[in-house]
């Protein structure tokens, strides 16, 4: 049975950070957050959401990632703001789509990290282009 309940999936949060996050979510009556374990890292996002199994090989990735599942856009934007207010680490945020739910989490993570790097490079380039030339 597919569990469509809204929730967050978090990657690479320390127990302290996760506790802080749980308190913040409870306070704003947001859906709960579940940690993805390293052994689940190579599994499909769909299987992480809908089964309790773990994979065999641990995934290693130092980035912090937060995935929003079945949360409306307004809720996502609200929670991203709450993260900033709560002095929680700044993760990479992403919404689980009908496309990405069929990806292994490790591939999705690599894609998100690459995407963020590209965005940063573009903004650095834009700043440079905006500088007056001497």
Backbone as JSON Lines, residues from 0, in Angstrom:
{"i":0,"aa":"X","n":[0.85,-1.2,0.0],"ca":[0.0,0.0,0.0],"c":[0.89,1.25,0.0]}
{"i":1,"aa":"X","n":[0.64,2.13,-0.92],"ca":[1.44,3.34,-1.02],"c":[1.01,4.33,0.06]}
{"i":2,"aa":"X","n":[1.98,4.8,0.81],"ca":[1.69,5.77,1.86],"c":[1.93,7.17,1.3]}
{"i":3,"aa":"X","n":[0.85,7.9,1.06],"ca":[0.98,9.22,0.42],"c":[1.09,10.35,1.44]}
{"i":4,"aa":"X","n":[1.17,10.01,2.72],"ca":[1.2,11.05,3.75],"c":[2.36,12.02,3.52]}
{"i":5,"aa":"X","n":[2.07,13.33,3.62],"ca":[3.14,14.32,3.45],"c":[4.22,14.1,4.49]}
{"i":6,"aa":"X","n":[5.46,14.28,4.08],"ca":[6.56,14.19,5.04],"c":[7.83,14.76,4.42]}
{"i":7,"aa":"X","n":[8.83,14.93,5.26],"ca":[10.14,15.36,4.8],"c":[11.09,14.18,4.93]}
{"i":8,"aa":"X","n":[12.0,14.07,4.0],"ca":[13.09,13.11,4.13],"c":[14.36,13.93,4.29]}
{"i":9,"aa":"X","n":[15.15,13.59,5.3],"ca":[16.37,14.36,5.52],"c":[17.59,13.46,5.45]}
{"i":10,"aa":"X","n":[18.66,14.01,4.93],"ca":[19.91,13.29,4.75],"c":[21.03,14.01,5.47]}
{"i":11,"aa":"X","n":[21.78,13.23,6.26],"ca":[23.03,13.7,6.85],"c":[22.84,14.75,7.95]}
{"i":12,"aa":"X","n":[21.72,14.69,8.66],"ca":[21.53,15.55,9.82],"c":[22.06,14.82,11.05]}
{"i":13,"aa":"X","n":[22.75,15.53,11.93],"ca":[23.2,14.92,13.18],"c":[21.97,14.69,14.07]}
{"i":14,"aa":"X","n":[22.07,13.82,15.07],"ca":[20.93,13.63,15.97],"c":[20.46,14.94,16.6]}
{"i":15,"aa":"X","n":[21.4,15.85,16.91],"ca":[21.03,17.13,17.51],"c":[20.24,17.98,16.5]}
{"i":16,"aa":"X","n":[20.75,18.04,15.28],"ca":[20.07,18.82,14.24],"c":[18.68,18.25,13.96]}
{"i":17,"aa":"X","n":[18.61,16.93,13.94],"ca":[17.33,16.28,13.66],"c":[16.34,16.58,14.8]}
{"i":18,"aa":"X","n":[16.82,16.58,16.01],"ca":[15.96,16.87,17.18],"c":[15.43,18.31,17.09]}
{"i":19,"aa":"X","n":[16.31,19.23,16.73],"ca":[15.95,20.64,16.58],"c":[14.91,20.79,15.46]}
{"i":20,"aa":"X","n":[15.15,20.07,14.37],"ca":[14.22,20.1,13.23],"c":[12.86,19.55,13.65]}
{"i":21,"aa":"X","n":[12.86,18.43,14.36],"ca":[11.6,17.81,14.8],"c":[10.8,18.77,15.68]}
{"i":22,"aa":"X","n":[11.5,19.48,16.58],"ca":[10.82,20.44,17.45],"c":[10.2,21.56,16.64]}
{"i":23,"aa":"X","n":[10.97,22.06,15.66],"ca":[10.47,23.15,14.81],"c":[9.24,22.69,14.02]}
{"i":24,"aa":"X","n":[9.3,21.49,13.45],"ca":[8.18,20.98,12.65],"c":[6.93,20.8,13.51]}
{"i":25,"aa":"X","n":[7.15,20.3,14.73],"ca":[6.03,20.08,15.65],"c":[5.37,21.42,16.0]}
{"i":26,"aa":"X","n":[6.22,22.41,16.23],"ca":[5.76,23.74,16.61],"c":[4.85,24.35,15.54]}
{"i":27,"aa":"X","n":[5.21,24.16,14.28],"ca":[4.41,24.76,13.19],"c":[3.4,23.77,12.62]}
{"i":28,"aa":"X","n":[3.25,22.63,13.31],"ca":[2.3,21.59,12.89],"c":[2.55,21.12,11.46]}
{"i":29,"aa":"X","n":[3.82,20.99,11.13],"ca":[4.21,20.52,9.79],"c":[4.29,18.99,9.79]}
{"i":30,"aa":"X","n":[4.31,18.39,8.6],"ca":[4.5,16.94,8.53],"c":[5.84,16.54,9.15]}
{"i":31,"aa":"X","n":[5.95,15.29,9.59],"ca":[7.18,14.84,10.26],"c":[8.34,14.65,9.27]}
{"i":32,"aa":"X","n":[9.54,14.61,9.82],"ca":[10.74,14.35,9.03],"c":[11.29,12.96,9.35]}
{"i":33,"aa":"X","n":[11.74,12.27,8.33],"ca":[12.35,10.96,8.5],"c":[13.76,11.0,7.95]}
{"i":34,"aa":"X","n":[14.7,10.42,8.69],"ca":[16.08,10.39,8.23],"c":[16.27,9.24,7.26]}
{"i":35,"aa":"X","n":[17.0,9.52,6.19],"ca":[17.41,8.46,5.26],"c":[18.71,7.9,5.82]}
{"i":36,"aa":"X","n":[18.76,6.61,6.04],"ca":[19.99,6.02,6.59],"c":[20.98,5.78,5.45]}
{"i":37,"aa":"X","n":[22.29,5.73,5.78],"ca":[23.29,5.49,4.73],"c":[22.99,4.23,3.91]}
{"i":38,"aa":"X","n":[22.46,3.21,4.57],"ca":[22.15,1.95,3.88],"c":[20.99,2.1,2.91]}
{"i":39,"aa":"X","n":[20.21,3.16,3.06],"ca":[19.1,3.4,2.13],"c":[19.53,4.3,0.97]}
{"i":40,"aa":"X","n":[20.75,4.8,1.04],"ca":[21.2,5.83,0.12],"c":[21.16,5.47,-1.36]}
{"i":41,"aa":"X","n":[21.32,4.19,-1.69],"ca":[21.3,3.8,-3.1],"c":[19.93,3.28,-3.53]}
{"i":42,"aa":"X","n":[18.98,3.28,-2.62],"ca":[17.64,2.81,-2.96],"c":[16.87,3.87,-3.73]}
{"i":43,"aa":"X","n":[15.81,3.44,-4.44],"ca":[14.94,4.41,-5.11],"c":[14.22,5.24,-4.05]}
{"i":44,"aa":"X","n":[14.02,6.51,-4.34],"ca":[13.3,7.4,-3.41],"c":[11.95,6.78,-3.06]}
{"i":45,"aa":"X","n":[11.28,6.21,-4.07],"ca":[9.98,5.56,-3.88],"c":[10.06,4.47,-2.78]}
{"i":46,"aa":"X","n":[11.13,3.67,-2.83],"ca":[11.27,2.57,-1.86],"c":[11.62,3.09,-0.48]}
{"i":47,"aa":"X","n":[12.36,4.19,-0.43],"ca":[12.68,4.79,0.87],"c":[11.39,5.29,1.52]}
{"i":48,"aa":"X","n":[10.52,5.88,0.69],"ca":[9.26,6.42,1.2],"c":[8.28,5.32,1.6]}
{"i":49,"aa":"X","n":[8.24,4.26,0.81],"ca":[7.13,3.31,0.94],"c":[7.52,1.93,1.45]}
{"i":50,"aa":"X","n":[8.77,1.74,1.86],"ca":[9.11,0.44,2.43],"c":[10.09,0.64,3.57]}
{"i":51,"aa":"X","n":[10.23,-0.35,4.4],"ca":[11.15,-0.22,5.53],"c":[12.48,-0.92,5.28]}
{"i":52,"aa":"X","n":[12.66,-1.38,4.05],"ca":[13.88,-2.12,3.79],"c":[15.08,-1.21,3.69]}
{"i":53,"aa":"X","n":[16.24,-1.8,3.84],"ca":[17.49,-1.05,3.67],"c":[18.28,-1.73,2.57]}
{"i":54,"aa":"X","n":[19.1,-0.96,1.9],"ca":[19.95,-1.53,0.86],"c":[21.12,-2.26,1.5]}
{"i":55,"aa":"X","n":[22.07,-2.65,0.68],"ca":[23.2,-3.41,1.2],"c":[24.43,-2.52,1.34]}
{"i":56,"aa":"X","n":[24.55,-1.56,0.43],"ca":[25.76,-0.75,0.37],"c":[25.48,0.64,0.92]}
{"i":57,"aa":"X","n":[26.34,1.11,1.79],"ca":[26.13,2.44,2.37],"c":[26.52,3.53,1.38]}
{"i":58,"aa":"X","n":[25.74,4.59,1.37],"ca":[26.02,5.76,0.53],"c":[26.69,6.8,1.4]}
{"i":59,"aa":"X","n":[27.73,7.42,0.88],"ca":[28.44,8.46,1.62],"c":[28.32,9.78,0.87]}
{"i":60,"aa":"X","n":[27.83,10.78,1.58],"ca":[27.69,12.11,0.98],"c":[27.6,13.11,2.12]}
{"i":61,"aa":"X","n":[28.49,14.11,2.09],"ca":[28.58,15.05,3.21],"c":[27.55,16.16,3.17]}
{"i":62,"aa":"X","n":[26.87,16.31,2.05],"ca":[25.88,17.38,1.94],"c":[24.68,17.08,2.82]}
{"i":63,"aa":"X","n":[24.01,18.14,3.26],"ca":[22.72,17.95,3.94],"c":[21.63,18.2,2.9]}
{"i":64,"aa":"X","n":[20.66,17.29,2.86],"ca":[19.6,17.38,1.86],"c":[18.26,17.2,2.55]}
{"i":65,"aa":"X","n":[17.28,18.0,2.12],"ca":[15.91,17.86,2.62],"c":[14.99,17.68,1.4]}
{"i":66,"aa":"X","n":[14.24,16.59,1.4],"ca":[13.27,16.34,0.34],"c":[11.87,16.54,0.89]}
{"i":67,"aa":"X","n":[11.05,17.26,0.16],"ca":[9.65,17.46,0.55],"c":[8.79,16.5,-0.27]}
{"i":68,"aa":"X","n":[7.98,15.72,0.42],"ca":[7.12,14.76,-0.26],"c":[5.65,15.11,-0.01]}
{"i":69,"aa":"X","n":[4.91,15.29,-1.09],"ca":[3.47,15.57,-1.0],"c":[3.13,16.79,-0.14]}
{"i":70,"aa":"X","n":[4.0,17.79,-0.19],"ca":[3.75,19.03,0.54],"c":[3.5,20.12,-0.49]}
{"i":71,"aa":"X","n":[2.38,20.85,-0.39],"ca":[2.1,21.89,-1.38],"c":[3.17,22.98,-1.38]}
{"i":72,"aa":"X","n":[3.29,23.65,-2.51],"ca":[4.37,24.63,-2.68],"c":[4.38,25.67,-1.57]}
{"i":73,"aa":"X","n":[3.19,26.13,-1.17],"ca":[3.11,27.14,-0.11],"c":[3.75,26.61,1.17]}
{"i":74,"aa":"X","n":[3.48,25.34,1.47],"ca":[4.06,24.7,2.65],"c":[5.56,24.58,2.54]}
{"i":75,"aa":"X","n":[6.04,24.23,1.35],"ca":[7.48,24.1,1.12],"c":[8.18,25.44,1.36]}
{"i":76,"aa":"X","n":[7.63,26.51,0.78],"ca":[8.25,27.83,0.94],"c":[8.24,28.27,2.4]}
{"i":77,"aa":"X","n":[7.13,28.0,3.07],"ca":[6.99,28.31,4.49],"c":[8.07,27.57,5.3]}
{"i":78,"aa":"X","n":[8.24,26.29,5.02],"ca":[9.21,25.5,5.79],"c":[10.65,25.91,5.5]}
{"i":79,"aa":"X","n":[10.94,26.27,4.26],"ca":[12.29,26.73,3.94],"c":[12.62,27.98,4.75]}
{"i":80,"aa":"X","n":[11.63,28.87,4.87],"ca":[11.82,30.08,5.68],"c":[12.04,29.7,7.15]}
{"i":81,"aa":"X","n":[11.27,28.73,7.64],"ca":[11.4,28.28,9.03],"c":[12.79,27.71,9.3]}
{"i":82,"aa":"X","n":[13.35,27.0,8.32],"ca":[14.71,26.46,8.46],"c":[15.67,27.6,8.74]}
{"i":83,"aa":"X","n":[15.52,28.68,7.96],"ca":[16.42,29.82,8.13],"c":[16.23,30.43,9.51]}
{"i":84,"aa":"X","n":[14.97,30.59,9.93],"ca":[14.68,31.18,11.24],"c":[15.19,30.32,12.39]}
{"i":85,"aa":"X","n":[15.15,29.02,12.21],"ca":[15.45,28.1,13.31],"c":[16.95,27.86,13.48]}
{"i":86,"aa":"X","n":[17.76,28.57,12.67],"ca":[19.2,28.4,12.8],"c":[19.59,26.95,12.56]}
{"i":87,"aa":"X","n":[18.9,26.31,11.62],"ca":[19.27,24.95,11.23],"c":[20.25,25.05,10.07]}
{"i":88,"aa":"X","n":[21.05,24.0,9.87],"ca":[22.0,24.07,8.75],"c":[21.25,24.28,7.43]}
{"i":89,"aa":"X","n":[21.9,24.92,6.47],"ca":[21.27,25.2,5.2],"c":[21.46,24.0,4.27]}
{"i":90,"aa":"X","n":[20.45,23.17,4.15],"ca":[20.6,22.01,3.27],"c":[20.28,22.38,1.83]}
{"i":91,"aa":"X","n":[20.4,21.41,0.96],"ca":[19.85,21.55,-0.39],"c":[18.4,21.1,-0.27]}
{"i":92,"aa":"X","n":[17.47,21.95,-0.68],"ca":[16.06,21.6,-0.62],"c":[15.58,21.11,-1.98]}
{"i":93,"aa":"X","n":[14.74,20.1,-1.99],"ca":[14.15,19.63,-3.25],"c":[12.78,19.04,-2.97]}
{"i":94,"aa":"X","n":[11.93,19.11,-3.97],"ca":[10.61,18.5,-3.87],"c":[10.65,17.18,-4.63]}
{"i":95,"aa":"X","n":[10.11,16.13,-4.02],"ca":[10.02,14.84,-4.72],"c":[8.97,14.97,-5.82]}
{"i":96,"aa":"X","n":[9.39,14.72,-7.04],"ca":[8.47,14.8,-8.19],"c":[8.13,13.39,-8.66]}
{"i":97,"aa":"X","n":[7.15,13.29,-9.56],"ca":[6.81,11.95,-10.07],"c":[7.98,11.37,-10.86]}
{"i":98,"aa":"X","n":[8.87,12.26,-11.29],"ca":[10.08,11.83,-12.01],"c":[11.15,11.36,-11.01]}
{"i":99,"aa":"X","n":[11.47,12.24,-10.04],"ca":[12.59,11.93,-9.14],"c":[12.28,10.82,-8.14]}
{"i":100,"aa":"X","n":[11.0,10.5,-7.95],"ca":[10.65,9.43,-7.0],"c":[11.18,8.08,-7.5]}
{"i":101,"aa":"X","n":[11.43,7.99,-8.8],"ca":[11.94,6.74,-9.37],"c":[13.46,6.71,-9.51]}
{"i":102,"aa":"X","n":[14.13,7.72,-8.99],"ca":[15.59,7.75,-9.0],"c":[16.15,7.14,-7.74]}
{"i":103,"aa":"X","n":[17.33,6.52,-7.81],"ca":[18.04,6.19,-6.56],"c":[18.37,7.5,-5.85]}
{"i":104,"aa":"X","n":[18.24,7.51,-4.54],"ca":[18.54,8.73,-3.78],"c":[19.95,9.25,-4.09]}
{"i":105,"aa":"X","n":[20.92,8.33,-4.2],"ca":[22.31,8.74,-4.44],"c":[22.44,9.52,-5.76]}
{"i":106,"aa":"X","n":[21.69,9.1,-6.79],"ca":[21.72,9.82,-8.07],"c":[21.04,11.17,-7.96]}
{"i":107,"aa":"X","n":[19.93,11.2,-7.24],"ca":[19.22,12.46,-7.04],"c":[20.13,13.44,-6.28]}
{"i":108,"aa":"X","n":[20.81,12.94,-5.25],"ca":[21.72,13.78,-4.47],"c":[22.81,14.36,-5.37]}
{"i":109,"aa":"X","n":[23.41,13.52,-6.2],"ca":[24.48,13.98,-7.1],"c":[23.95,15.06,-8.05]}
{"i":110,"aa":"X","n":[22.75,14.84,-8.53],"ca":[22.11,15.79,-9.45],"c":[21.85,17.13,-8.75]}
{"i":111,"aa":"X","n":[21.35,17.08,-7.52],"ca":[21.05,18.3,-6.77],"c":[22.33,19.09,-6.46]}
{"i":112,"aa":"X","n":[23.39,18.36,-6.11],"ca":[24.67,19.0,-5.77],"c":[25.24,19.69,-7.02]}
{"i":113,"aa":"X","n":[25.15,18.99,-8.16],"ca":[25.64,19.54,-9.43],"c":[24.83,20.78,-9.82]}
{"i":114,"aa":"X","n":[23.52,20.68,-9.63],"ca":[22.62,21.78,-9.96],"c":[22.96,23.02,-9.14]}
{"i":115,"aa":"X","n":[23.19,22.8,-7.84],"ca":[23.51,23.93,-6.96],"c":[24.85,24.56,-7.36]}
{"i":116,"aa":"X","n":[25.81,23.71,-7.73],"ca":[27.12,24.2,-8.14],"c":[26.98,25.09,-9.38]}
{"i":117,"aa":"X","n":[26.17,24.65,-10.34],"ca":[25.95,25.4,-11.57],"c":[25.3,26.75,-11.27]}
{"i":118,"aa":"X","n":[24.33,26.73,-10.36],"ca":[23.64,27.98,-9.99],"c":[24.63,28.95,-9.35]}
{"i":119,"aa":"X","n":[25.47,28.43,-8.45],"ca":[26.46,29.28,-7.79],"c":[27.43,29.88,-8.81]}
{"i":120,"aa":"X","n":[27.86,29.06,-9.76],"ca":[28.8,29.54,-10.78],"c":[28.17,30.64,-11.61]}
{"i":121,"aa":"X","n":[26.89,30.45,-11.96],"ca":[26.19,31.46,-12.75],"c":[26.08,32.77,-11.97]}
{"i":122,"aa":"X","n":[25.79,32.67,-10.67],"ca":[25.62,33.91,-9.9],"c":[26.96,34.61,-9.71]}
{"i":123,"aa":"X","n":[28.05,33.86,-9.57],"ca":[29.38,34.47,-9.47],"c":[29.71,35.17,-10.78]}
{"i":124,"aa":"X","n":[29.42,34.5,-11.88],"ca":[29.67,35.08,-13.21],"c":[28.84,36.34,-13.39]}
{"i":125,"aa":"X","n":[27.58,36.31,-12.95],"ca":[26.69,37.48,-13.09],"c":[27.25,38.66,-12.29]}
{"i":126,"aa":"X","n":[27.78,38.36,-11.09],"ca":[28.37,39.43,-10.26],"c":[29.58,40.04,-10.97]}
{"i":127,"aa":"X","n":[30.42,39.14,-11.54],"ca":[31.62,39.62,-12.25],"c":[31.22,40.48,-13.43]}
{"i":128,"aa":"X","n":[30.2,40.03,-14.19],"ca":[29.77,40.78,-15.37],"c":[29.18,42.13,-14.99]}
{"i":129,"aa":"X","n":[28.66,42.23,-13.77],"ca":[28.01,43.47,-13.34],"c":[29.02,44.5,-12.84]}
{"i":130,"aa":"X","n":[30.25,44.01,-12.55],"ca":[31.27,44.93,-12.03],"c":[31.69,45.9,-13.13]}
{"i":131,"aa":"X","n":[31.84,47.19,-12.76],"ca":[32.3,48.14,-13.77],"c":[33.75,47.82,-14.16]}
{"i":132,"aa":"X","n":[34.05,47.89,-15.43],"ca":[35.43,47.59,-15.84],"c":[36.27,48.83,-15.62]}
{"i":133,"aa":"X","n":[37.52,48.61,-15.22],"ca":[38.39,49.75,-14.92],"c":[38.99,50.31,-16.2]}
